Amino acid sequence: MKDARNDAPLLPRGRVATWTRERLDKLSTDELRALRANAEKLKESEVAALCDDILEHRPGVRRTKKSA
């Protein structure tokens, strides 16, 4: 019996090409934080870094360091 997972095409990594700075700027702060968290979980460091950069420059947004 064939495993359907083996027949599925692999998705390309590097989703940063889909997320431009202009597109990310249109997201709300909450949406941007959620995208950043998802990008981190998926090991998409470029997307997470882009989210961090935009969040740093948003007025009234505080970044808190995670406890070790």
PQR file with spaces between the fields and no chain letter, atoms N, CA, C, O and H, PARSE charges and radii, in Angstrom:
ATOM       1  N    MET     1       0.842   -1.181    0.000 -0.4000 1.5000
ATOM       2  CA   MET     1       0.000    0.000    0.000 -0.0000 2.0000
ATOM       3  C    MET     1       0.885    1.241    0.000  0.5500 1.7000
ATOM       4  O    MET     1       1.835    1.329    0.777 -0.5500 1.4000
ATOM       5  N    LYS     2       0.574    2.196   -0.867 -0.4000 1.5000
ATOM       6  CA   LYS     2       1.377    3.409   -0.977 -0.0000 2.0000
ATOM       7  C    LYS     2       1.043    4.382    0.138  0.5500 1.7000
ATOM       8  O    LYS     2      -0.101    4.491    0.578 -0.5500 1.4000
ATOM       9  H    LYS     2      -0.198    2.124   -1.498  0.4000 1.0000
ATOM      10  N    ASP     3       2.058    5.075    0.574 -0.4000 1.5000
ATOM      11  CA   ASP     3       1.881    6.118    1.577 -0.0000 2.0000
ATOM      12  C    ASP     3       1.676    7.446    0.847  0.5500 1.7000
ATOM      13  O    ASP     3       2.538    7.871    0.078 -0.5500 1.4000
ATOM      14  H    ASP     3       2.988    4.987    0.216  0.4000 1.0000
ATOM      15  N    ALA     4       0.551    8.093    1.082 -0.4000 1.5000
ATOM      16  CA   ALA     4       0.225    9.337    0.380 -0.0000 2.0000
ATOM      17  C    ALA     4       1.244   10.435    0.674  0.5500 1.7000
ATOM      18  O    ALA     4       1.467   11.314   -0.158 -0.5500 1.4000
ATOM      19  H    ALA     4      -0.150    7.748    1.706  0.4000 1.0000
ATOM      20  N    ARG     5       1.853   10.390    1.835 -0.4000 1.5000
ATOM      21  CA   ARG     5       2.844   11.417    2.177 -0.0000 2.0000
ATOM      22  C    ARG     5       4.061   11.345    1.263  0.5500 1.7000
ATOM      23  O    ARG     5       4.689   12.369    0.995 -0.5500 1.4000
ATOM      24  H    ARG     5       1.672    9.676    2.512  0.4000 1.0000
ATOM      25  N    ASN     6       4.397   10.180    0.792 -0.4000 1.5000
ATOM      26  CA   ASN     6       5.551   10.037   -0.094 -0.0000 2.0000
ATOM      27  C    ASN     6       5.272   10.560   -1.491  0.5500 1.7000
ATOM      28  O    ASN     6       6.208   10.924   -2.203 -0.5500 1.4000
ATOM      29  H    ASN     6       3.887    9.348    1.009  0.4000 1.0000
ATOM      30  N    ASP     7       4.020   10.608   -1.903 -0.4000 1.5000
ATOM      31  CA   ASP     7       3.655   11.076   -3.229 -0.0000 2.0000
ATOM      32  C    ASP     7       3.483   12.591   -3.304  0.5500 1.7000
ATOM      33  O    ASP     7       3.494   13.162   -4.395 -0.5500 1.4000
ATOM      34  H    ASP     7       3.259   10.312   -1.325  0.4000 1.0000
ATOM      35  N    ALA     8       3.327   13.235   -2.169 -0.4000 1.5000
ATOM      36  CA   ALA     8       3.100   14.675   -2.150 -0.0000 2.0000
ATOM      37  C    ALA     8       4.386   15.406   -2.504  0.5500 1.7000
ATOM      38  O    ALA     8       5.462   15.025   -2.043 -0.5500 1.4000
ATOM      39  H    ALA     8       3.319   12.771   -1.284  0.4000 1.0000
ATOM      40  N    PRO     9       4.284   16.464   -3.327 -0.5600 1.5000
ATOM      41  CA   PRO     9       5.484   17.227   -3.673  0.2800 2.0000
ATOM      42  C    PRO     9       5.985   17.993   -2.451  0.5500 1.7000
ATOM      43  O    PRO     9       5.196   18.452   -1.624 -0.5500 1.4000
ATOM      44  N    LEU    10       7.278   18.122   -2.353 -0.4000 1.5000
ATOM      45  CA   LEU    10       7.868   18.863   -1.252 -0.0000 2.0000
ATOM      46  C    LEU    10       7.695   20.352   -1.492  0.5500 1.7000
ATOM      47  O    LEU    10       7.866   20.835   -2.611 -0.5500 1.4000
ATOM      48  H    LEU    10       7.919   17.750   -3.024  0.4000 1.0000
ATOM      49  N    LEU    11       7.358   21.068   -0.449 -0.4000 1.5000
ATOM      50  CA   LEU    11       7.240   22.510   -0.571 -0.0000 2.0000
ATOM      51  C    LEU    11       8.630   23.128   -0.461  0.5500 1.7000
ATOM      52  O    LEU    11       9.443   22.690    0.353 -0.5500 1.4000
ATOM      53  H    LEU    11       7.219   20.676    0.461  0.4000 1.0000
ATOM      54  N    PRO    12       8.896   24.115   -1.255 -0.5600 1.5000
ATOM      55  CA   PRO    12      10.209   24.744   -1.177  0.2800 2.0000
ATOM      56  C    PRO    12      10.364   25.521    0.119  0.5500 1.7000
ATOM      57  O    PRO    12       9.405   26.101    0.631 -0.5500 1.4000
ATOM      58  N    ARG    13      11.572   25.524    0.639 -0.4000 1.5000
ATOM      59  CA   ARG    13      11.852   26.312    1.835 -0.0000 2.0000
ATOM      60  C    ARG    13      12.124   27.741    1.391  0.5500 1.7000
ATOM      61  O    ARG    13      12.179   28.036    0.197 -0.5500 1.4000
ATOM      62  H    ARG    13      12.351   25.053    0.223  0.4000 1.0000
ATOM      63  N    GLY    14      12.292   28.618    2.364 -0.4000 1.5000
ATOM      64  CA   GLY    14      12.632   29.990    2.039 -0.0000 2.0000
ATOM      65  C    GLY    14      11.426   30.802    1.619  0.5500 1.7000
ATOM      66  O    GLY    14      11.375   31.310    0.499 -0.5500 1.4000
ATOM      67  H    GLY    14      12.247   28.379    3.334  0.4000 1.0000
ATOM      68  N    ARG    15      10.470   30.926    2.497 -0.4000 1.5000
ATOM      69  CA   ARG    15       9.243   31.643    2.179 -0.0000 2.0000
ATOM      70  C    ARG    15       9.431   33.155    2.202  0.5500 1.7000
ATOM      71  O    ARG    15       8.472   33.901    2.003 -0.5500 1.4000
ATOM      72  H    ARG    15      10.512   30.514    3.407  0.4000 1.0000
ATOM      73  N    VAL    16      10.652   33.612    2.440 -0.4000 1.5000
ATOM      74  CA   VAL    16      10.892   35.049    2.497 -0.0000 2.0000
ATOM      75  C    VAL    16      10.542   35.715    1.171  0.5500 1.7000
ATOM      76  O    VAL    16      10.186   36.893    1.149 -0.5500 1.4000
ATOM      77  H    VAL    16      11.432   33.007    2.601  0.4000 1.0000
ATOM      78  N    ALA    17      10.637   34.986    0.081 -0.4000 1.5000
ATOM      79  CA   ALA    17      10.289   35.543   -1.226 -0.0000 2.0000
ATOM      80  C    ALA    17       8.811   35.914   -1.284  0.5500 1.7000
ATOM      81  O    ALA    17       8.432   36.802   -2.048 -0.5500 1.4000
ATOM      82  H    ALA    17      10.926   34.029    0.100  0.4000 1.0000
ATOM      83  N    THR    18       7.982   35.259   -0.502 -0.4000 1.5000
ATOM      84  CA   THR    18       6.548   35.537   -0.480 -0.0000 2.0000
ATOM      85  C    THR    18       6.229   36.725    0.413  0.5500 1.7000
ATOM      86  O    THR    18       5.212   37.391    0.220 -0.5500 1.4000
ATOM      87  H    THR    18       8.290   34.538    0.118  0.4000 1.0000
ATOM      88  N    TRP    19       7.085   36.993    1.384 -0.4000 1.5000
ATOM      89  CA   TRP    19       6.843   38.058    2.345 -0.0000 2.0000
ATOM      90  C    TRP    19       7.770   39.239    2.083  0.5500 1.7000
ATOM      91  O    TRP    19       8.939   39.214    2.468 -0.5500 1.4000
ATOM      92  H    TRP    19       7.911   36.452    1.540  0.4000 1.0000
ATOM      93  N    THR    20       7.254   40.258    1.435 -0.4000 1.5000
ATOM      94  CA   THR    20       8.033   41.461    1.203 -0.0000 2.0000
ATOM      95  C    THR    20       7.843   42.417    2.379  0.5500 1.7000
ATOM      96  O    THR    20       6.873   42.311    3.131 -0.5500 1.4000
ATOM      97  H    THR    20       6.304   40.277    1.122  0.4000 1.0000
ATOM      98  N    ARG    21       8.770   43.340    2.525 -0.4000 1.5000
ATOM      99  CA   ARG    21       8.651   44.340    3.589 -0.0000 2.0000
ATOM     100  C    ARG    21       7.336   45.118    3.450  0.5500 1.7000
ATOM     101  O    ARG    21       6.668   45.402    4.445 -0.5500 1.4000
ATOM     102  H    ARG    21       9.558   43.426    1.914  0.4000 1.0000
ATOM     103  N    GLU    22       6.977   45.456    2.225 -0.4000 1.5000
ATOM     104  CA   GLU    22       5.747   46.218    1.987 -0.0000 2.0000
ATOM     105  C    GLU    22       4.525   45.418    2.441  0.5500 1.7000
ATOM     106  O    GLU    22       3.597   45.969    3.032 -0.5500 1.4000
ATOM     107  H    GLU    22       7.520   45.226    1.417  0.4000 1.0000
ATOM     108  N    ARG    23       4.535   44.128    2.161 -0.4000 1.5000
ATOM     109  CA   ARG    23       3.411   43.278    2.567 -0.0000 2.0000
ATOM     110  C    ARG    23       3.353   43.146    4.083  0.5500 1.7000
ATOM     111  O    ARG    23       2.273   43.179    4.672 -0.5500 1.4000
ATOM     112  H    ARG    23       5.289   43.681    1.680  0.4000 1.0000
ATOM     113  N    LEU    24       4.510   42.998    4.712 -0.4000 1.5000
ATOM     114  CA   LEU    24       4.542   42.874    6.173 -0.0000 2.0000
ATOM     115  C    LEU    24       4.127   44.173    6.860  0.5500 1.7000
ATOM     116  O    LEU    24       3.488   44.140    7.911 -0.5500 1.4000
ATOM     117  H    LEU    24       5.387   42.971    4.233  0.4000 1.0000
ATOM     118  N    ASP    25       4.486   45.315    6.274 -0.4000 1.5000
ATOM     119  CA   ASP    25       4.107   46.610    6.846 -0.0000 2.0000
ATOM     120  C    ASP    25       2.596   46.785    6.925  0.5500 1.7000
ATOM     121  O    ASP    25       2.099   47.536    7.764 -0.5500 1.4000
ATOM     122  H    ASP    25       5.006   45.341    5.420  0.4000 1.0000
ATOM     123  N    LYS    26       1.867   46.096    6.057 -0.4000 1.5000
ATOM     124  CA   LYS    26       0.406   46.208    6.039 -0.0000 2.0000
ATOM     125  C    LYS    26      -0.257   45.394    7.152  0.5500 1.7000
ATOM     126  O    LYS    26      -1.430   45.604    7.458 -0.5500 1.4000
ATOM     127  H    LYS    26       2.271   45.485    5.376  0.4000 1.0000
ATOM     128  N    LEU    27       0.485   44.472    7.753 -0.4000 1.5000
ATOM     129  CA   LEU    27      -0.079   43.637    8.810 -0.0000 2.0000
ATOM     130  C    LEU    27      -0.188   44.415   10.115  0.5500 1.7000
ATOM     131  O    LEU    27       0.599   45.324   10.378 -0.5500 1.4000
ATOM     132  H    LEU    27       1.438   44.302    7.504  0.4000 1.0000
ATOM     133  N    SER    28      -1.167   44.047   10.922 -0.4000 1.5000
ATOM     134  CA   SER    28      -1.276   44.641   12.253 -0.0000 2.0000
ATOM     135  C    SER    28      -0.129   44.101   13.112  0.5500 1.7000
ATOM     136  O    SER    28       0.518   43.116   12.755 -0.5500 1.4000
ATOM     137  H    SER    28      -1.806   43.308   10.709  0.4000 1.0000
ATOM     138  N    THR    29       0.106   44.744   14.219 -0.4000 1.5000
ATOM     139  CA   THR    29       1.183   44.311   15.111 -0.0000 2.0000
ATOM     140  C    THR    29       0.931   42.893   15.610  0.5500 1.7000
ATOM     141  O    THR    29       1.860   42.089   15.685 -0.5500 1.4000
ATOM     142  H    THR    29      -0.419   45.544   14.509  0.4000 1.0000
ATOM     143  N    ASP    30      -0.312   42.582   15.949 -0.4000 1.5000
ATOM     144  CA   ASP    30      -0.636   41.226   16.411 -0.0000 2.0000
ATOM     145  C    ASP    30      -0.406   40.191   15.305  0.5500 1.7000
ATOM     146  O    ASP    30       0.114   39.106   15.567 -0.5500 1.4000
ATOM     147  H    ASP    30      -1.067   43.235   15.888  0.4000 1.0000
ATOM     148  N    GLU    31      -0.789   40.522   14.081 -0.4000 1.5000
ATOM     149  CA   GLU    31      -0.571   39.613   12.954 -0.0000 2.0000
ATOM     150  C    GLU    31       0.922   39.409   12.709  0.5500 1.7000
ATOM     151  O    GLU    31       1.372   38.300   12.423 -0.5500 1.4000
ATOM     152  H    GLU    31      -1.211   41.404   13.867  0.4000 1.0000
ATOM     153  N    LEU    32       1.676   40.493   12.826 -0.4000 1.5000
ATOM     154  CA   LEU    32       3.119   40.412   12.605 -0.0000 2.0000
ATOM     155  C    LEU    32       3.792   39.556   13.677  0.5500 1.7000
ATOM     156  O    LEU    32       4.704   38.783   13.384 -0.5500 1.4000
ATOM     157  H    LEU    32       1.310   41.394   13.058  0.4000 1.0000
ATOM     158  N    ARG    33       3.340   39.701   14.905 -0.4000 1.5000
ATOM     159  CA   ARG    33       3.880   38.866   15.990 -0.0000 2.0000
ATOM     160  C    ARG    33       3.561   37.390   15.768  0.5500 1.7000
ATOM     161  O    ARG    33       4.403   36.525   16.008 -0.5500 1.4000
ATOM     162  H    ARG    33       2.600   40.329   15.144  0.4000 1.0000
ATOM     163  N    ALA    34       2.344   37.108   15.309 -0.4000 1.5000
ATOM     164  CA   ALA    34       1.949   35.718   15.046 -0.0000 2.0000
ATOM     165  C    ALA    34       2.768   35.132   13.893  0.5500 1.7000
ATOM     166  O    ALA    34       3.208   33.984   13.956 -0.5500 1.4000
ATOM     167  H    ALA    34       1.661   37.811   15.114  0.4000 1.0000
ATOM     168  N    LEU    35       2.967   35.927   12.846 -0.4000 1.5000
ATOM     169  CA   LEU    35       3.776   35.471   11.721 -0.0000 2.0000
ATOM     170  C    LEU    35       5.207   35.202   12.169  0.5500 1.7000
ATOM     171  O    LEU    35       5.811   34.210   11.760 -0.5500 1.4000
ATOM     172  H    LEU    35       2.610   36.860   12.795  0.4000 1.0000
ATOM     173  N    ARG    36       5.750   36.080   13.005 -0.4000 1.5000
ATOM     174  CA   ARG    36       7.104   35.909   13.504 -0.0000 2.0000
ATOM     175  C    ARG    36       7.234   34.613   14.299  0.5500 1.7000
ATOM     176  O    ARG    36       8.200   33.869   14.133 -0.5500 1.4000
ATOM     177  H    ARG    36       5.259   36.886   13.337  0.4000 1.0000
ATOM     178  N    ALA    37       6.259   34.351   15.161 -0.4000 1.5000
ATOM     179  CA   ALA    37       6.277   33.125   15.967 -0.0000 2.0000
ATOM     180  C    ALA    37       6.215   31.890   15.061  0.5500 1.7000
ATOM     181  O    ALA    37       6.939   30.920   15.285 -0.5500 1.4000
ATOM     182  H    ALA    37       5.474   34.956   15.296  0.4000 1.0000
ATOM     183  N    ASN    38       5.364   31.926   14.055 -0.4000 1.5000
ATOM     184  CA   ASN    38       5.257   30.800   13.119 -0.0000 2.0000
ATOM     185  C    ASN    38       6.542   30.621   12.318  0.5500 1.7000
ATOM     186  O    ASN    38       6.996   29.497   12.099 -0.5500 1.4000
ATOM     187  H    ASN    38       4.776   32.714   13.873  0.4000 1.0000
ATOM     188  N    ALA    39       7.117   31.723   11.887 -0.4000 1.5000
ATOM     189  CA   ALA    39       8.365   31.656   11.119 -0.0000 2.0000
ATOM     190  C    ALA    39       9.480   31.045   11.966  0.5500 1.7000
ATOM     191  O    ALA    39      10.286   30.255   11.475 -0.5500 1.4000
ATOM     192  H    ALA    39       6.748   32.636   12.064  0.4000 1.0000
ATOM     193  N    GLU    40       9.512   31.415   13.226 -0.4000 1.5000
ATOM     194  CA   GLU    40      10.529   30.857   14.127 -0.0000 2.0000
ATOM     195  C    GLU    40      10.342   29.347   14.290  0.5500 1.7000
ATOM     196  O    GLU    40      11.314   28.592   14.264 -0.5500 1.4000
ATOM     197  H    GLU    40       8.857   32.056   13.625  0.4000 1.0000
ATOM     198  N    LYS    41       9.099   28.914   14.458 -0.4000 1.5000
ATOM     199  CA   LYS    41       8.809   27.479   14.606 -0.0000 2.0000
ATOM     200  C    LYS    41       9.186   26.699   13.350  0.5500 1.7000
ATOM     201  O    LYS    41       9.622   25.550   13.430 -0.5500 1.4000
ATOM     202  H    LYS    41       8.310   29.528   14.480  0.4000 1.0000
ATOM     203  N    LEU    42       9.014   27.337   12.181 -0.4000 1.5000
ATOM     204  CA   LEU    42       9.305   26.678   10.914 -0.0000 2.0000
ATOM     205  C    LEU    42      10.758   26.869   10.472  0.5500 1.7000
ATOM     206  O    LEU    42      11.136   26.495    9.361 -0.5500 1.4000
ATOM     207  H    LEU    42       8.660   28.270   12.116  0.4000 1.0000
ATOM     208  N    LYS    43      11.561   27.455   11.356 -0.4000 1.5000
ATOM     209  CA   LYS    43      12.984   27.696   11.063 -0.0000 2.0000
ATOM     210  C    LYS    43      13.179   28.608    9.852  0.5500 1.7000
ATOM     211  O    LYS    43      14.139   28.457    9.097 -0.5500 1.4000
ATOM     212  H    LYS    43      11.254   27.759   12.258  0.4000 1.0000
ATOM     213  N    GLU    44      12.259   29.553    9.678 -0.4000 1.5000
ATOM     214  CA   GLU    44      12.362   30.557    8.610 -0.0000 2.0000
ATOM     215  C    GLU    44      12.966   31.823    9.217  0.5500 1.7000
ATOM     216  O    GLU    44      12.267   32.806    9.464 -0.5500 1.4000
ATOM     217  H    GLU    44      11.478   29.676   10.292  0.4000 1.0000
ATOM     218  N    SER    45      14.275   31.777    9.450 -0.4000 1.5000
ATOM     219  CA   SER    45      14.942   32.854   10.172 -0.0000 2.0000
ATOM     220  C    SER    45      14.901   34.188    9.429  0.5500 1.7000
ATOM     221  O    SER    45      14.874   35.242   10.065 -0.5500 1.4000
ATOM     222  H    SER    45      14.843   30.979    9.250  0.4000 1.0000
ATOM     223  N    GLU    46      14.894   34.163    8.106 -0.4000 1.5000
ATOM     224  CA   GLU    46      14.851   35.418    7.351 -0.0000 2.0000
ATOM     225  C    GLU    46      13.507   36.127    7.542  0.5500 1.7000
ATOM     226  O    GLU    46      13.460   37.349    7.687 -0.5500 1.4000
ATOM     227  H    GLU    46      14.916   33.307    7.590  0.4000 1.0000
ATOM     228  N    VAL    47      12.429   35.365    7.541 -0.4000 1.5000
ATOM     229  CA   VAL    47      11.107   35.950    7.754 -0.0000 2.0000
ATOM     230  C    VAL    47      11.013   36.487    9.183  0.5500 1.7000
ATOM     231  O    VAL    47      10.520   37.594    9.399 -0.5500 1.4000
ATOM     232  H    VAL    47      12.466   34.373    7.423  0.4000 1.0000
ATOM     233  N    ALA    48      11.483   35.705   10.157 -0.4000 1.5000
ATOM     234  CA   ALA    48      11.449   36.135   11.554 -0.0000 2.0000
ATOM     235  C    ALA    48      12.274   37.408   11.749  0.5500 1.7000
ATOM     236  O    ALA    48      11.849   38.313   12.466 -0.5500 1.4000
ATOM     237  H    ALA    48      11.883   34.805    9.982  0.4000 1.0000
ATOM     238  N    ALA    49      13.439   37.486   11.122 -0.4000 1.5000
ATOM     239  CA   ALA    49      14.292   38.673   11.246 -0.0000 2.0000
ATOM     240  C    ALA    49      13.626   39.897   10.622  0.5500 1.7000
ATOM     241  O    ALA    49      13.725   40.999   11.160 -0.5500 1.4000
ATOM     242  H    ALA    49      13.784   36.750   10.539  0.4000 1.0000
ATOM     243  N    LEU    50      12.957   39.709    9.503 -0.4000 1.5000
ATOM     244  CA   LEU    50      12.250   40.812    8.860 -0.0000 2.0000
ATOM     245  C    LEU    50      11.110   41.303    9.756  0.5500 1.7000
ATOM     246  O    LEU    50      10.889   42.508    9.879 -0.5500 1.4000
ATOM     247  H    LEU    50      12.877   38.813    9.065  0.4000 1.0000
ATOM     248  N    CYS    51      10.396   40.375   10.374 -0.4000 1.5000
ATOM     249  CA   CYS    51       9.330   40.743   11.321 -0.0000 2.0000
ATOM     250  C    CYS    51       9.917   41.512   12.502  0.5500 1.7000
ATOM     251  O    CYS    51       9.365   42.531   12.918 -0.5500 1.4000
ATOM     252  H    CYS    51      10.576   39.397   10.274  0.4000 1.0000
ATOM     253  N    ASP    52      11.035   41.026   13.041 -0.4000 1.5000
ATOM     254  CA   ASP    52      11.696   41.712   14.159 -0.0000 2.0000
ATOM     255  C    ASP    52      12.058   43.139   13.791  0.5500 1.7000
ATOM     256  O    ASP    52      11.839   44.066   14.570 -0.5500 1.4000
ATOM     257  H    ASP    52      11.483   40.198   12.703  0.4000 1.0000
ATOM     258  N    ASP    53      12.614   43.312   12.601 -0.4000 1.5000
ATOM     259  CA   ASP    53      13.041   44.641   12.162 -0.0000 2.0000
ATOM     260  C    ASP    53      11.854   45.590   12.074  0.5500 1.7000
ATOM     261  O    ASP    53      11.943   46.740   12.504 -0.5500 1.4000
ATOM     262  H    ASP    53      12.792   42.559   11.967  0.4000 1.0000
ATOM     263  N    ILE    54      10.759   45.119   11.527 -0.4000 1.5000
ATOM     264  CA   ILE    54       9.569   45.967   11.402 -0.0000 2.0000
ATOM     265  C    ILE    54       8.982   46.269   12.775  0.5500 1.7000
ATOM     266  O    ILE    54       8.581   47.400   13.049 -0.5500 1.4000
ATOM     267  H    ILE    54      10.687   44.185   11.179  0.4000 1.0000
ATOM     268  N    LEU    55       8.930   45.249   13.644 -0.4000 1.5000
ATOM     269  CA   LEU    55       8.386   45.469   14.988 -0.0000 2.0000
ATOM     270  C    LEU    55       9.221   46.470   15.786  0.5500 1.7000
ATOM     271  O    LEU    55       8.673   47.266   16.548 -0.5500 1.4000
ATOM     272  H    LEU    55       9.255   44.330   13.422  0.4000 1.0000
ATOM     273  N    GLU    56      10.536   46.432   15.617 -0.4000 1.5000
ATOM     274  CA   GLU    56      11.417   47.367   16.323 -0.0000 2.0000
ATOM     275  C    GLU    56      11.124   48.809   15.966  0.5500 1.7000
ATOM     276  O    GLU    56      11.266   49.702   16.802 -0.5500 1.4000
ATOM     277  H    GLU    56      10.982   45.785   14.998  0.4000 1.0000
ATOM     278  N    HIS    57      10.716   49.042   14.730 -0.4000 1.5000
ATOM     279  CA   HIS    57      10.500   50.408   14.266 -0.0000 2.0000
ATOM     280  C    HIS    57       9.061   50.885   14.392  0.5500 1.7000
ATOM     281  O    HIS    57       8.745   52.013   14.013 -0.5500 1.4000
ATOM     282  H    HIS    57      10.600   48.317   14.051  0.4000 1.0000
ATOM     283  N    ARG    58       8.197   50.044   14.915 -0.4000 1.5000
ATOM     284  CA   ARG    58       6.808   50.470   15.124 -0.0000 2.0000
ATOM     285  C    ARG    58       6.705   51.240   16.431  0.5500 1.7000
ATOM     286  O    ARG    58       7.250   50.819   17.452 -0.5500 1.4000
ATOM     287  H    ARG    58       8.454   49.128   15.222  0.4000 1.0000
ATOM     288  N    PRO    59       6.007   52.365   16.398 -0.5600 1.5000
ATOM     289  CA   PRO    59       5.861   53.148   17.633  0.2800 2.0000
ATOM     290  C    PRO    59       5.024   52.397   18.670  0.5500 1.7000
ATOM     291  O    PRO    59       4.005   51.789   18.342 -0.5500 1.4000
ATOM     292  N    GLY    60       5.468   52.451   19.911 -0.4000 1.5000
ATOM     293  CA   GLY    60       4.724   51.858   21.008 -0.0000 2.0000
ATOM     294  C    GLY    60       4.837   50.358   21.144  0.5500 1.7000
ATOM     295  O    GLY    60       4.134   49.758   21.957 -0.5500 1.4000
ATOM     296  H    GLY    60       6.296   52.945   20.177  0.4000 1.0000
ATOM     297  N    VAL    61       5.705   49.738   20.367 -0.4000 1.5000
ATOM     298  CA   VAL    61       5.873   48.289   20.455 -0.0000 2.0000
ATOM     299  C    VAL    61       7.092   48.003   21.308  0.5500 1.7000
ATOM     300  O    VAL    61       8.203   48.442   21.010 -0.5500 1.4000
ATOM     301  H    VAL    61       6.276   50.225   19.706  0.4000 1.0000
ATOM     302  N    ARG    62       6.858   47.255   22.378 -0.4000 1.5000
ATOM     303  CA   ARG    62       7.965   46.878   23.260 -0.0000 2.0000
ATOM     304  C    ARG    62       8.343   45.440   23.010  0.5500 1.7000
ATOM     305  O    ARG    62       7.482   44.568   22.886 -0.5500 1.4000
ATOM     306  H    ARG    62       5.956   46.898   22.620  0.4000 1.0000
ATOM     307  N    ARG    63       9.631   45.200   22.938 -0.4000 1.5000
ATOM     308  CA   ARG    63      10.127   43.828   22.786 -0.0000 2.0000
ATOM     309  C    ARG    63      10.592   43.370   24.148  0.5500 1.7000
ATOM     310  O    ARG    63      11.325   44.086   24.830 -0.5500 1.4000
ATOM     311  H    ARG    63      10.330   45.908   23.040  0.4000 1.0000
ATOM     312  N    THR    64      10.177   42.189   24.549 -0.4000 1.5000
ATOM     313  CA   THR    64      10.641   41.625   25.811 -0.0000 2.0000
ATOM     314  C    THR    64      11.526   40.435   25.515  0.5500 1.7000
ATOM     315  O    THR    64      11.260   39.657   24.599 -0.5500 1.4000
ATOM     316  H    THR    64       9.581   41.608   23.995  0.4000 1.0000
ATOM     317  N    LYS    65      12.570   40.302   26.289 -0.4000 1.5000
ATOM     318  CA   LYS    65      13.467   39.168   26.105 -0.0000 2.0000
ATOM     319  C    LYS    65      12.872   37.953   26.781  0.5500 1.7000
ATOM     320  O    LYS    65      12.297   38.047   27.865 -0.5500 1.4000
ATOM     321  H    LYS    65      12.786   40.934   27.034  0.4000 1.0000
ATOM     322  N    LYS    66      13.016   36.801   26.124 -0.4000 1.5000
ATOM     323  CA   LYS    66      12.528   35.558   26.698 -0.0000 2.0000
ATOM     324  C    LYS    66      13.485   35.103   27.789  0.5500 1.7000
ATOM     325  O    LYS    66      14.699   35.273   27.680 -0.5500 1.4000
ATOM     326  H    LYS    66      13.483   36.724   25.244  0.4000 1.0000
ATOM     327  N    SER    67      12.934   34.536   28.819 -0.4000 1.5000
ATOM     328  CA   SER    67      13.764   33.980   29.896 -0.0000 2.0000
ATOM     329  C    SER    67      14.429   32.717   29.421  0.5500 1.7000
ATOM     330  O    SER    67      13.857   31.954   28.643 -0.5500 1.4000
ATOM     331  H    SER    67      11.948   34.398   28.908  0.4000 1.0000
ATOM     332  N    ALA    68      15.643   32.495   29.890 -0.4000 1.5000
ATOM     333  CA   ALA    68      16.379   31.300   29.470 -0.0000 2.0000
ATOM     334  C    ALA    68      15.931   30.073   30.206  0.5500 1.7000
ATOM     335  O    ALA    68      16.454   28.985   29.967 -0.5500 1.4000
ATOM     336  H    ALA    68      16.108   33.115   30.523  0.4000 1.0000
